[in-house]
Amino acid sequence: MSIAFSLSSEEAELREHSFLHLSLSLSLALDSDSIHRQSQFPSPLNSPELDFAPALKILDKKKMEKEAKKEAFRKYLESSGVLDALTKVLVALYEQNDKPSSAIEFVQQKLGGPTVSEYEKLQAEMSDLQIKYNELLATHQETCRQFEEIKNSSKESNGEEAPKEGL
């Protein structure tokens, strides 16, 4: 299991920019005529325009932040028991003589989750219950509307003015 972390666009741009400068500098320095060129021209590696220290500090800081986040997440998984549970399940899967056709179902079953068929059954039951709920809600709303009509008509028959809606 691997966790992929992507670079932000700024980090990627900075890394690409630094890489281009570095590769250009290295290609110039390693050229077969580099000794001759270095005697005639100043070295591009000593140029103030190619100061990599700030870029390296930023990249190092970002790397350290990512490592700290990874370590904090690993500690969280370990302290909550997730690593132990997953390790036990994977060891049980490894030790199976007859490997199951679906490793994911095996893991779900060992961790206490429903199987695919149980999940589908629960989904169908939830759909049926949602339909019943919607029907009961519509019936309730209709009953409330009828109650309000009766209440308003009884007030009118008693000579009271019906309350105006919206005020």
N, C-alpha and C positions, 0 to 999 in steps of 0.2 A: 504494500500500500504506500503510495507516495502522494505527497501534497505539493501541488504546483503553486508557486507564487510568481506573479508576473510583475514586471517593472512598470512603473508609471510612465507616462509619455515623456515627462521631464527627465526621468532617470535614463530612459532609453536614448533620448536625444543627446544627453550629456555623455553617456557612455559611447555612443556612436561618434560624436564629435571628438572626444578624447582619443578614441581608437584610430580615427582617420589621421589626426595629428601625429600620433605615436607611430603609426605605420609609415607615414610619409617621412618622418624623421629617421626611422630605422632604415628605410630603403635608401635614403640619401647617405647615411653613415656607412652602410654596408656595401655600397656600390664599389665596383673594382677601382674606380678612380677617386675614391673617397679621400685617400691620403693627399693626393694632388689638390683636390678641391678644398680640403681643410686648410692647406697651407695658403691658398689664395683667398678663401672666403671664411668668414666666421662660421663656426659650427651651428647648425640650426637647433641642436639640442641645448645650446647655451643661450638661445634667444629668449628675451623676456616675454615674447609673445606666446611661448610654449611652456608657461609655468603650469605644471600639472598638479601642484600641491593642493590648490583649492578644490579641484575636481576630485582628486583622490580622497580628500577629507570628507567631501560630501558623500561620495560613494561608500566610504568606510563607515560613515555615520549611519547611512541608510541600511547598510549590511548589518551593522550591529543592532539597529532597531528591529529588523526582520528576525534576526537570530533571537533576540529577546522575546519577541512575540511568539516565535516557534517554541521556545523553551517554556514560556508561560502556558501555552496551550498544551504542551506535553505534560507539564505538571498537573494541569487541570484534569486531563484525561486520566492520569495515573491516580490522583487523589479521589476522583469520583468512581474509580473502579472499572472504567471502560476498558483500559488496557488489559487488565486481568481477565475480564469477561471475554473480550475478543481473542485473547491468547488461548484461553481454555477451549473456546469453540473451534478455533483453527487447529489446535492440537487434536481435538476429537475428530475433526474432518480428516486430518492427516492419518490418524490411526485407524480409520475405517478400512476394513479389508475390501468391501464392496462399495466403491465410491458412489454417492448418490448422483442421479442424473442432473439434478439442479443443486449446485453448491449454495446458491443464494437462498433457496428454500430451506436447506439444511441449517444454514446460519440463522435464518429467521426463526425456525422452529426451536433451535437450541437457546436463542435469546428470549423466547417466550412470545414471539409475534405470531400472528395468524398465518396459516398456509395460504397459497394462492386461492384455493377453492373456498376456504373460510372467508377470505377477504372479499371474494366475489359475492358470496352469500350475504355478508354484512352490507355490502354496497347495495344489493337488491333490496334487503330489508330496510335500509335507510331511505331508499327511493320510495318504497311503499309508504313508509311512515311520513315522509315529506308530503306525499299526495294526500294522505289522511289529514295531516295538519292543515294543509291549505283548504281542504273541504270544511273542516271544523271551524277554521278562521272565517271563512265566507259565511257559514251558518251563524256564527256568533255575531258578525257584523250585521247580518240581515235581522237577527233577533233584536239587537240594539236599536236598529233603525225603526223596527215595528214598535218597540217599547217607547221610543221617543214620540212616535206618531200618536200612540194611545195616550201618553202623558199629556201631550199638547192638546189633543181633542177633548180630554176630560177637563182641562183647565178652561177651554173655550166654552164647554157646556155649562160650567159652573159660573160663567160670567166673568172669568178672569181673562185678561189679555195674555195671549201666548207670548213668551219671550222672543224677541227678535234675534235671529242668528247674526253673528258677525259683529255684535256690539259688545 
